[in-house]
C-alpha cells in the first residue's frame, strides 16, 4: 500500500518532470536559449523556483508538465526539443525495467515495473499525433509531441 501511495505522489510527477527535462535538453543542447521547465500549469502563478545552468525550473507539484523557451528555434532545433521528451521517457523505460529485472520477486520489483510501464505509456501517448481532448485537463487543445513533429516534417 505504501509503494502504491509513493507511486502516485512521487513517481508520476518525477516522470513527468523528467519528460519535460528531455524537451529542455533538446533546447539547450542545440541553441543558446534557456529552457523553462514547468511541473504544473504554465502560468504566472507558477514562478521560477531555481535554475541549473540554462534550465529554469517552475515547480508546483502536479501530474502535468510543460516546457517553454523565449525565442525562435530553427527546424532542426525544434525537432530536437520536441523529440527530447519522448526520448527521455523511453530512456526511463529501459533504466527502470533494468532495475526491475535485477531485483528478486518483491513489491519493489513490481514498483519498478510499474514505473517503467508508466513511462512506456507516456512515450506512446505523446508520440501519437493528436490534439489532446477535453478530458486531458490542462493539456486540452494542445498538440501532442508527435503531432507537432509531424507538422514540422510537412513544412
C-alpha positions as CSV (number, residue, x, y, z in Angstrom):
1,X,0.0,0.0,0.0
2,X,2.9,2.4,0.8
3,X,4.5,1.7,-2.6
4,X,1.2,2.4,-4.3
5,X,0.9,5.7,-2.4
6,X,4.5,6.6,-3.3
7,X,3.9,5.8,-6.9
8,X,1.1,8.4,-7.3
9,X,2.7,11.0,-5.0
10,X,6.3,10.7,-6.2
11,X,6.8,8.6,-9.4
12,X,4.2,10.1,-11.7
13,X,5.3,13.8,-11.1
14,X,9.0,12.9,-11.3
15,X,8.5,11.0,-14.5
16,X,6.5,13.9,-16.0
17,X,9.3,16.3,-14.9
18,X,11.9,14.1,-16.5
19,X,9.9,14.0,-19.7
20,X,9.9,17.8,-19.7
21,X,13.6,18.0,-18.9
22,X,14.1,15.8,-22.0
23,X,12.5,18.5,-24.1
24,X,14.7,21.1,-22.3
25,X,17.8,19.1,-23.2
26,X,16.9,19.4,-26.9
27,X,16.5,23.2,-26.4
28,X,19.7,23.9,-24.5
29,X,21.9,21.5,-26.4
30,X,21.3,23.0,-29.8
31,X,20.5,26.6,-29.1
32,X,21.6,29.5,-26.9
33,X,18.1,29.7,-25.3
34,X,17.1,28.9,-21.8
35,X,14.5,26.1,-21.2
36,X,11.7,26.8,-18.8
37,X,10.7,23.5,-17.3
38,X,7.2,23.6,-15.7
39,X,5.8,20.9,-13.4
40,X,2.2,22.2,-13.0
41,X,0.5,24.8,-15.1
42,X,2.5,27.1,-17.3
43,X,1.2,30.3,-15.8
44,X,2.3,33.4,-13.9
45,X,1.4,31.8,-10.6
46,X,4.0,29.0,-11.2
47,X,7.1,31.1,-10.5
48,X,10.6,30.1,-11.2
49,X,11.9,28.1,-8.1
50,X,15.6,27.5,-9.2
51,X,18.0,27.3,-12.1
52,X,20.5,24.8,-13.1
53,X,22.6,26.2,-16.0
54,X,20.2,27.2,-18.7
55,X,17.3,25.2,-17.2
56,X,14.8,27.3,-15.3
57,X,12.5,25.2,-13.1
58,X,9.0,26.2,-12.2
59,X,7.9,23.5,-9.8
60,X,4.4,23.2,-8.4
61,X,3.8,19.6,-7.6
62,X,1.4,18.2,-10.2
63,X,0.8,15.5,-12.7
64,X,1.2,17.8,-15.8
65,X,4.2,19.5,-17.2
66,X,5.3,21.8,-20.0
67,X,8.5,23.3,-21.4
68,X,8.8,26.7,-22.8
69,X,11.6,28.9,-24.3
70,X,11.8,32.5,-25.2
71,X,12.9,32.9,-28.8
72,X,12.9,31.1,-32.1
73,X,14.3,27.7,-32.9
74,X,15.2,26.6,-36.4
75,X,13.6,23.3,-37.7
76,X,16.5,21.1,-36.5
77,X,16.5,22.6,-33.0
78,X,12.7,22.4,-32.8
79,X,12.8,18.7,-33.8
80,X,15.4,18.0,-31.0
81,X,13.3,19.9,-28.5
82,X,10.1,18.1,-29.4
83,X,11.7,14.6,-29.6
84,X,13.6,15.1,-26.4
85,X,10.6,14.4,-24.1
86,X,9.6,11.0,-25.6
87,X,13.3,10.0,-25.9
88,X,13.8,10.8,-22.2
89,X,10.7,8.8,-21.3
90,X,11.9,5.9,-23.4
91,X,15.3,6.0,-21.7
92,X,13.5,5.8,-18.3
93,X,11.6,2.8,-19.6
94,X,14.9,0.9,-20.1
95,X,16.5,2.1,-16.9
96,X,13.5,1.3,-14.7
97,X,13.0,-2.1,-16.4
98,X,16.7,-2.9,-16.0
99,X,16.3,-2.2,-12.3
100,X,13.2,-4.3,-12.1
101,X,14.9,-7.2,-13.9
102,X,17.8,-7.1,-11.4
103,X,15.6,-7.3,-8.3
104,X,14.3,-10.5,-6.8
105,X,10.5,-11.0,-6.9
106,X,9.0,-8.5,-4.5
107,X,6.8,-5.4,-4.2
108,X,9.8,-3.3,-5.0
109,X,10.3,-5.2,-8.3
110,X,6.6,-4.6,-9.1
111,X,7.1,-0.9,-8.2
112,X,9.9,-0.5,-10.8
113,X,7.9,-2.4,-13.4
114,X,5.0,-0.1,-12.8
115,X,7.2,3.0,-13.2
116,X,8.7,1.5,-16.4
117,X,5.2,0.8,-17.8
118,X,4.0,4.3,-16.9
119,X,6.9,5.8,-18.9
120,X,6.1,3.5,-21.8
121,X,2.6,4.8,-21.7
122,X,4.0,8.4,-21.7
123,X,6.1,7.6,-24.8
124,X,3.1,6.1,-26.7
125,X,0.7,8.8,-25.6
126,X,3.0,11.7,-26.5
127,X,4.1,10.4,-29.9
128,X,0.6,9.7,-31.2
129,X,-0.2,12.6,-33.5
130,X,-3.3,14.1,-31.8
131,X,-4.7,17.3,-30.3
132,X,-5.4,16.4,-26.7
133,X,-9.1,16.1,-25.9
134,X,-11.0,18.0,-23.2
135,X,-10.7,15.2,-20.6
136,X,-6.9,15.7,-20.6
137,X,-7.4,18.8,-18.5
138,X,-4.5,21.2,-18.7
139,X,-3.3,19.6,-22.0
140,X,-6.7,20.2,-23.7
141,X,-6.3,21.7,-27.1
142,X,-2.5,21.3,-27.2
143,X,-1.0,19.2,-29.9
144,X,1.0,16.1,-28.8
145,X,4.7,15.9,-29.4
146,X,4.1,13.5,-32.3
147,X,1.6,15.9,-34.0
148,X,4.0,18.8,-33.6
149,X,6.8,16.7,-35.1
150,X,4.5,15.6,-38.0
151,X,3.5,19.2,-38.8
152,X,7.2,20.2,-38.7
153,X,8.2,17.5,-41.1
154,X,5.5,18.5,-43.5
155,X,6.8,22.1,-43.7
